[in-house]
Amino acid sequence: MFTGIIEAVGTVAAVRAGRGGGQLRIAAPGTLLDRLREGDSIAVSGCCLTITRLEPSGGAGRGKSRGWFTADLSPETLRRTRLGKLRSGERVNLERPLRAGALLGGHWVQGHVDGLGVVREFRRAGRGGNRWLRVALPPEVLPYVVWKGSLAVDGVSLTVAELDDNVAGFAIIPYTLAHTNFGRLRRGQGVHLEADILARYLERLLRPAPPAQPAARGRAAAWTERQWRARGF
């Protein structure tokens, strides 16, 4: 579980992707890696991955230097995200899992990418370094997005400030711009989206109940395979 509050920005060192899966190697600040170990989870631009190899920096000044970590990419991850299409040198947002009792500054983020959005606009908004971001939402994410609700964009917890048909608008403050990979966003770029987990559960609970099935003799009533599939199973 994450919060959408980015702790560091990493740099893609290498990426390999194929039909059977892939692997991602990322350089990251020692201040982040020094508190991690192999087997831990980490959110990479909003996608929860498992650290399979950790190469922390060593020597004096370790906290200010950089190390590397490697994560495997399953076929499902490659299909749902753009991690397999990252290029060497590209910047990614990093966040460690939320510790019990820690401050929840953003919103509940699972690190499960629901779909890919497309940047429609990223421009200056008045004075002071503020920006305005507009993202086109895919059909699978749109039903869970509401005005003034929360949405994770490349792992960053944002508030929906505008919702016009299938395009959501967000106000980006200078701090967010300086501490995420948003400074390199471009029109037409894909971004990972994760809807608020509460919205997904509410939608599931509010679906109409399935029709009652007559119980077979000596056996409890059950849904048909078609009914299970119709409800996303």
N, C-alpha and C positions, 0 to 999 in steps of 0.2 A: 504494500500500500504506500502511495506517495501523496504529495500535497500540491504539486505543480509549482513549487517554489524552487527555482533552479539554483544549484549550489556552485556549479562550475561549468565552464565551456571547454569541451575537449576537441581534439583535432583528429580526423580520420588518418591513420597511418597506412592501413591496407584493408582491402575488402575483397573477398572471394565469394562468388555466388554461382550456383548451378541448380540443376533439377533436384538433386538430392539434398540441397541445403547450402550453407555457406558459413563464412567466418568473418568476423569484424575485429580489427585491431585499432585501438584508440589511444592516443597520447592524452594524458590528463594531469592536472596539477597534483603535486605530492601531498598537498594539504587535504585532498580528497582521498587519494589512494592509500595514504598511511592509515586510514581508519577502516579499510576494507580488507577482505581476504578472499581466496578462491572459494567459490560456492555461494558467495553473496549475490544478491540481486542488485541491479542498478538500472535506472531508467535512462535510456539513450534517446533523446528527442521524443520522449513520451512512450517509448516501447520498453517494457520490462524484459531485461535479459539477465542471464546468469554468467558471472565471471568464471571462465574456465581456466584462465591463466593470468597471473598477476605478476608484473615486473615493476615493483616500486623503485623509485629513485633511491640512491644510496649516497653516503658521504655527508659531509658538512652541509648545512643549509638545505637539508632534505625537504623541509616543508615548503621551500620556495621553488624547488626544481620540479621536473616532470618525470613521470614514469609511464607505463603502458599497461593496458589490460586487454584480454582477448575474450570474445563471446561468440558462441555458435549461433547460427541463424537457421531455424527450421524452415522447411518448405512453406508452412503456414505463415511464418513471419515474413518471408520473402514475398508471399502473395498479398499480404495485408498492408505492408509498409513499403517505404522506399529505401530501406537500409541497404538492400542489395545493389542499389543504383548510386550509392554515395561514391564520391570520388576522393582520392587522396588529397588531403589538405582542407577538405570541407569541415566546417565547424558544427558540432552537435551539442545539445543541451544535456547536462548530466545532473542526476539527483539520486541520492541514497534513499533507501526505504525509511519511512517514518518510524521513529522509536516510540514505544508506548510512553505516554506522559509528556511528549514533546509538544511544542506549540503547533497548532494547525493553522498556518497562515493563508493557505489557498483553499482548496476543497478536496474531497476524497477523490484520488486518482489511482486507478488500478494498474496503469501501464499496459492496458489492453487496447490497442488501436482499433477503433470502430470503422474508420474509413479515411480516405485521402481528400483533403480540400485543396482548392487552387487559389492562390493569391490573385485577387482581382485588382487591388490597389494598395499601395503603401506610400503615403505622402506625408509631408509636414503638415501639422495642424496648429496654426497660429505661431506664437512666439514661445521661446523657452525650451525648444528641442522636443516637444511632443509630436507624436506621429499618429496617423489614422490608418488602421489596417482593415481591409475588407476581404473576406474569404468566401468563395463559393462552396456551399455545402453539398455533399452527395446525398441521394435519396435515403440511404440507410441511416444517416445521422440527423437529417433535418427534423424528423418528428420529435426529437428529444431536446431541441434547442428552443429556448424562450428568451424573450427580452428581459434583461437584467439577471439572467441565469448564468451559470458557470459552464465553460467549455475549455478543455485542454487543447492548446494548439502547439504542436511540436513539444509537448510536455509542459508548457507554460499555462498556469491557471489564469484565465482571462474572464472578464465580465462582458456579456453581450450587451453592447451599448446601442446597437441598431440591428434590426432584423427586417430585411426587405426581400420578400419572396424567399429565394434560396441563398441569399447573400447576407452574411453576418458582419457587423462592423465592431471594431474594438479600439479603444483609446489606449495608446502605448506611451507610457511616461518615460522620461530619459533614463531613469534607473533600470527599468526593464530592458531598454534598448542597449544599455552598456553591459548588462550582466547576462545576456542571452545571445543566441545566434541571430536574433531578429535584425541586427544591423546589416546583414547581407541578404535579407529577403528581397526577391525580385518578382515582378508581375509574371504570372504564368507558372510560378514555382509550386510544387506540391508540398503540402504540410500534413503531418499526422493529426488526426482529430480523435478525441475521446469524449463522449457525452457523459454528463453527470450520472453516476451510478444510481442515484435515487430516482431519476426520471425513467431509467430502464426498468427498474423493479416496479414502479407504479404502473407503467404501461402493461407489464405482464400481469399484474394483479387485477387490472381493470378490464382485461379481455373477457368476453362472454364465456361463461362456464360451458363446458362440452355437454352435449345432450346425454341424458341418463341412458345407460345401456342395461338391458335385462341381464340379470345374473344367471350364468349357466348353472345347472344343477351341481352342487358341491363345489362351486368355484365363484370367487368374487367377480363383480362386474369390472370390465377393463375397456380402455379406449382401443379403437382400431389403429392399425399402422398409419392410415391416412390422417386420422385425427392428431396423432403424435406429430407427424410431419407438418401439418398445417399450423402447429403451434411452435414450430422452430426446433423440434427435437430430431 
